Amino acid sequence: MTKYLISFPGEAMVIPEEEFETVVEASHAVIDEAKAAGVYVFGGGITEDVDPVLVAGDGTVTKGTYPGCNVPNGGYAILELPSREAALEWAAKIAVACRCSQELRQFQYDPAS
């Protein structure tokens, strides 16, 4: 089985405030479905009001991210699935629930993880 990252940036999720709770419930329902199917590994949203930092091997902390990289935000789910086709199906379910397109990425195989 392969792990997949399904994600969207915070600015992609544009919904009217009065529909926010409906979207939250729909997205939680898809995650509950993934858990019940035994494919859910981890997920959540990035806290956007806490600035990212870089931590060097010597413990030096620098504000920001790697030069030229975007600050990650939005929502993420990591699912472990048997095929890319299955990952595309789950990404579509999450897209419907969150009302925005999802980016799909595949993790490299690592026997230690």
Secondary structure, 3 states (H helix, E strand, C coil): CEEEEEEECHHHCCCCHHHHHHHHHHHHHHHHHHHHCCCEEEEEECCCCCCCEEECCCCCEEECCCCCCCCCCCEEEEEEECCHHHHHHHHHHHHHHHCCCCEEEECCCCCCC
